[in-house]
Amino acid sequence: TNGEITRAAGRNPVFYRQRLFVRQIWGQGGGSERVESDFNQMAGTVDRNRWVLTMGNFSLLDVFDDNAYAKDPRTQFMNWGNWTYAAYDYAADSRGFGWGAVLEWYRGDWALRAGRMNTPQTPNGLAMDFALAKHFGDQIEIEHAHQWRGQPGKIRLLAYNNRAVMADFDQATAYLAQQGYPTQTGPAALIAVRGPVRSKQGIGLNLEQALSDQVGVFMRVMKSDGKTETLAFTEVDQSLSVGSLIKGNAWGRGQDSVGVSYMVNRLSDARKRFLQVGGVSFFIGDGRLNYRPEDIVELYYSWNAWKNIYLTADFQRVNNPAYNADRGPANFAGVRFHAEY
């Protein structure tokens, strides 16, 4: 429910490195365009046609799967399914970062980017594996910018392939049968059948479209194969999110904004079978599963309190949390304070 919460929790504050990377841009002409100051980006002018190389320690989401209306949990929607595809099992440590390289090619209205990132030594772990020739997360994305009825929009197609030591759900289900379906307190079956190196793939479509200067809409949809356990993100094999962002000009509050979205998350058949016989994965497992897709509504209002200070009220309603119709619905209310200088 909150993209700003990492999964490496503890009782005491801990300082850690998020990013340490270099970025090189090679201009290729085609005219110039202004790049505004932004997160991980300094203001300046670049060639419209260019190559961009990013290398070091960063998040894949710094480069891939951008969206003008649903990307930043500090200023927009908070739910994970609105700042990237929920089914995008992108390679990262348990805080969402890793080491690797991404090369981007910009040509007119088109952009193509490809990257390789290292994977955690164990699924959802903090320690990273630097054997990039054997264990890695590869992704490629193609993007096209367009105009529709005089308003800008973009469409992106992303595919990923992970190669890592992961557990196969069907093998884990067979292991539980051999053990007589014992009651578990953790992902023991997955750990027992983890390995050898396996692949996991997925493909997703990302759309953003301005309807006017004040209203924009978005959609993300992705399907992953769902044969293996979650490597680094969350327990979703098919995801859909749609929504809209509306600026407050209509009621005289041009710096305010309203967001509304609807998300649906689904599991693969292999993951469902594992959970239905009592399996426990990294995040979910009830000992039995009355399966229903998980659907979520999120609403927020961002109020510009003073200059660059914003207060946001956020509400989320989750039906069938953890895909179990015997659970929920669950309601979440949040307040966010955001200041920029």
C-alpha positions in Angstrom: 0.0 0.0 0.0 3.0 2.3 0.3 5.8 2.5 -2.3 8.0 4.4 0.1 8.2 1.5 2.6 11.1 -0.9 2.1 10.9 -4.5 3.1 14.2 -4.4 5.1 12.6 -3.4 8.4 14.2 -3.0 11.8 13.8 -1.2 15.1 16.6 1.3 14.5 17.3 3.8 11.7 19.9 2.5 9.3 22.0 4.5 6.8 22.5 2.7 3.5 23.6 3.5 -0.1 20.7 3.7 -2.5 22.4 4.9 -5.7 26.0 5.3 -6.9 26.0 5.5 -10.7 27.5 7.3 -13.7 25.6 8.5 -16.8 27.1 9.4 -20.1 25.2 11.0 -23.0 26.3 11.0 -26.6 24.5 13.6 -28.7 23.4 12.6 -32.3 21.8 15.8 -33.5 18.1 16.0 -34.5 17.7 19.4 -32.7 17.8 20.1 -29.0 15.3 19.7 -26.2 15.2 21.0 -22.7 15.6 18.5 -19.8 14.2 19.7 -16.5 15.7 19.1 -13.1 14.1 15.9 -11.7 14.9 13.0 -9.5 18.3 11.6 -10.5 18.5 14.1 -13.3 20.1 17.6 -13.7 18.6 20.3 -15.8 20.1 21.1 -19.2 19.8 20.8 -22.9 20.4 17.6 -24.9 20.2 16.4 -28.5 16.8 15.0 -29.3 18.7 12.0 -31.0 21.1 10.6 -28.5 22.6 7.5 -26.7 22.5 7.4 -22.9 24.4 4.9 -20.8 23.7 4.5 -17.1 26.1 2.2 -15.1 26.4 1.5 -11.4 24.1 1.1 -8.4 20.5 2.3 -9.1 17.0 1.0 -9.5 15.7 -0.3 -12.8 12.6 1.8 -12.2 14.8 4.9 -12.5 15.0 4.2 -16.2 12.2 1.7 -17.2 8.4 2.0 -17.1 8.0 5.7 -16.8 4.5 7.2 -16.7 3.5 10.9 -16.3 0.5 10.1 -14.1 1.4 7.1 -12.1 5.0 6.7 -11.1 6.1 8.6 -8.0 4.7 7.4 -4.6 6.0 10.7 -3.1 3.7 12.9 -5.1 1.2 10.6 -6.9 -0.4 7.2 -6.1 1.1 5.3 -3.3 0.2 1.7 -4.1 2.9 -0.5 -5.6 0.6 -1.4 -8.5 0.5 2.3 -9.6 4.3 3.0 -9.6 5.1 0.1 -11.8 3.5 -3.1 -13.1 2.7 -5.2 -10.0 3.7 -8.3 -12.0 7.1 -6.9 -13.0 9.5 -9.0 -11.0 12.4 -6.7 -11.7 15.8 -7.7 -10.4 16.8 -5.8 -7.2 17.7 -6.3 -3.6 15.0 -6.3 -1.0 15.1 -2.4 -0.9 14.6 -2.2 -4.7 18.2 -1.4 -5.9 20.9 -3.3 -7.7 24.1 -3.1 -9.8 24.1 -3.1 -13.6 23.9 -1.1 -16.8 21.2 0.3 -19.1 21.8 1.6 -22.6 19.1 3.9 -24.2 18.7 5.1 -27.8 16.5 8.1 -28.6 15.5 8.9 -32.2 12.7 11.4 -32.9 9.5 10.1 -31.3 11.1 6.7 -30.5 13.2 5.4 -27.7 14.7 1.9 -27.1 16.3 0.9 -23.9 17.9 -2.4 -22.8 19.6 -3.3 -19.5 21.0 -6.0 -17.3 20.9 -5.9 -13.5 22.3 -8.4 -10.9 19.9 -10.5 -8.8 19.7 -11.2 -5.1 21.7 -14.3 -3.9 18.4 -15.7 -2.6 14.9 -14.6 -3.6 13.9 -11.3 -1.9 17.2 -11.1 -0.2 19.4 -8.1 0.5 22.8 -9.6 -0.5 23.4 -9.4 -4.2 24.9 -11.9 -6.7 27.6 -10.4 -8.9 28.0 -13.4 -11.3 26.3 -11.3 -14.0 27.1 -13.9 -16.8 25.1 -16.6 -14.9 22.5 -14.9 -12.8 20.8 -11.7 -14.1 17.7 -9.7 -14.9 17.5 -8.6 -18.5 14.8 -6.2 -19.8 14.1 -4.4 -23.1 11.6 -1.6 -23.6 10.4 0.3 -26.7 8.6 3.6 -26.4 6.8 5.8 -28.8 5.6 9.4 -28.2 2.5 10.6 -30.2 -0.2 13.2 -30.4 -3.9 12.4 -30.1 -6.4 15.1 -30.7 -3.6 17.6 -30.1 -2.6 16.1 -26.7 0.6 14.2 -26.0 0.7 10.6 -25.1 3.2 7.7 -25.0 3.0 3.9 -25.4 5.7 1.5 -24.0 6.2 -2.2 -24.4 8.5 -3.9 -21.9 9.7 -7.5 -21.7 11.9 -9.0 -19.0 13.8 -12.3 -18.4 15.3 -13.3 -15.0 17.9 -16.0 -14.7 18.5 -17.0 -11.1 18.3 -19.8 -8.5 14.6 -20.0 -7.8 12.0 -22.6 -6.8 9.5 -24.1 -9.2 5.9 -24.0 -7.9 4.9 -27.4 -9.3 8.0 -29.0 -7.7 7.2 -27.3 -4.4 3.6 -28.6 -4.6 4.9 -32.2 -5.2 7.3 -31.8 -2.2 4.4 -30.9 0.0 2.5 -34.0 -1.2 5.5 -36.2 -0.3 5.6 -34.6 3.1 2.0 -35.3 3.7 1.0 -31.6 3.5 2.4 -30.5 6.8 1.4 -27.2 8.4 4.1 -24.7 7.6 5.4 -21.6 9.4 7.4 -20.3 6.4 8.4 -21.1 2.8 10.1 -24.4 3.7 8.9 -26.2 0.5 10.2 -23.4 -1.7 13.6 -23.5 0.0 13.7 -27.3 -0.3 13.3 -27.3 -4.1 15.1 -24.1 -4.8 17.5 -24.4 -7.8 19.0 -25.0 -10.2 19.2 -21.8 -12.3 15.7 -21.1 -13.8 14.2 -18.5 -16.0 11.2 -16.2 -15.4 9.7 -14.0 -18.2 7.0 -11.4 -18.5 5.7 -8.8 -20.9 3.8 -5.6 -20.3 2.1 -2.6 -22.0 2.1 0.9 -20.5 -0.1 3.7 -21.9 -0.3 7.4 -20.9 -2.5 10.0 -22.6 -3.4 13.6 -21.9 -7.0 14.4 -22.5 -6.5 18.1 -21.8 -4.0 20.3 -20.0 -5.7 19.3 -16.7 -6.6 15.7 -17.2 -4.6 12.6 -18.0 -5.3 8.9 -18.1 -3.0 5.8 -17.8 -3.1 2.0 -18.1 -0.5 -0.7 -17.3 -1.1 -4.4 -18.0 1.5 -7.2 -17.6 1.6 -11.0 -17.6 4.5 -13.0 -16.1 4.8 -16.8 -16.6 4.3 -17.5 -12.8 6.1 -20.8 -12.9 8.7 -19.9 -10.3 8.7 -18.1 -7.0 8.9 -14.3 -6.7 12.6 -13.2 -7.2 12.6 -9.6 -6.0 9.2 -7.8 -6.1 5.8 -9.0 -5.1 3.3 -11.9 -5.3 1.6 -11.0 -8.6 1.6 -12.9 -11.9 -0.9 -10.8 -13.9 -1.6 -7.2 -13.2 -3.8 -4.4 -14.5 -4.0 -0.8 -13.4 -6.0 2.0 -14.9 -6.7 5.5 -13.6 -6.7 9.2 -14.1 -4.9 12.3 -12.6 -6.9 15.6 -12.6 -5.4 19.0 -11.8 -7.3 21.4 -9.6 -7.7 24.3 -12.2 -11.5 23.6 -12.5 -12.0 24.6 -8.8 -9.3 27.3 -8.7 -6.6 25.2 -7.2 -4.1 24.7 -10.0 -1.4 23.2 -7.9 -3.7 20.6 -6.3 -4.4 17.3 -7.9 -6.8 14.4 -7.6 -6.0 10.8 -8.5 -8.3 7.8 -8.9 -7.3 4.3 -9.9 -8.4 0.7 -10.1 -6.1 -2.3 -10.0 -6.5 -6.1 -10.4 -3.9 -8.7 -9.5 -4.0 -12.4 -10.3 -2.0 -15.5 -9.7 -0.8 -18.2 -12.1 -2.3 -21.6 -11.9 1.0 -23.1 -10.6 1.1 -20.6 -7.8 -2.5 -21.1 -6.9 -2.1 -24.9 -6.7 0.9 -24.4 -4.3 -1.1 -22.1 -2.0 -4.3 -24.2 -2.2 -2.5 -27.3 -0.7 -1.1 -25.2 2.2 2.1 -23.8 0.7 3.6 -20.6 2.1 5.5 -18.2 -0.1 7.6 -15.2 0.9 4.6 -12.9 1.5 1.4 -14.9 1.5 -0.1 -18.3 2.5 -3.1 -19.1 4.6 -2.8 -22.8 4.8 -5.8 -23.0 2.4 -6.9 -20.7 -0.4 -10.4 -19.7 -1.4 -9.0 -18.0 -4.5 -10.3 -14.7 -5.9 -8.4 -12.0 -7.8 -7.3 -9.2 -5.6 -8.8 -5.8 -6.7 -7.9 -2.4 -5.3 -9.3 1.1 -5.6 -7.1 4.0 -4.7 -8.1 7.7 -4.3 -6.0 10.6 -3.3 -6.1 14.4 -3.0 -2.9 16.4 -3.0 -3.3 19.8 -1.5 -0.7 22.6 -2.1 -0.6 24.0 1.4 2.1 26.6 0.8 4.7 27.2 -1.9 6.3 23.8 -2.4 4.7 22.1 0.5 2.0 19.5 -0.1 -0.3 17.5 2.1 -2.0 14.4 0.6 -4.9 12.3 1.9 -4.9 8.8 0.4 -7.5 6.0 0.7 -7.2 2.4 -0.6 -9.8 -0.4 -0.5 -8.5 -3.9 -1.1 -10.9 -6.7 -1.9 -9.8 -10.3 -1.4 -6.4 -9.4 0.1 -3.7 -12.0 -0.6 -6.2 -13.5 -3.1 -8.4 -15.1 -0.4 -12.1 -14.4 -0.6 -12.3 -15.3 3.1 -10.3 -12.2 3.9 -11.2 -8.5 3.8 -12.1 -6.2 2.4 -9.3 -4.1 4.0 -9.3 -0.3 4.1 -6.2 1.8 4.3 -6.1 5.5 5.0 -2.9 7.5 4.8 -1.6 11.1 5.1 1.6 12.2 3.2 3.7 15.3 3.8 5.9 16.4 0.9 8.2 19.4 0.7 10.6 20.4 -2.1 13.3 23.0 -2.2 
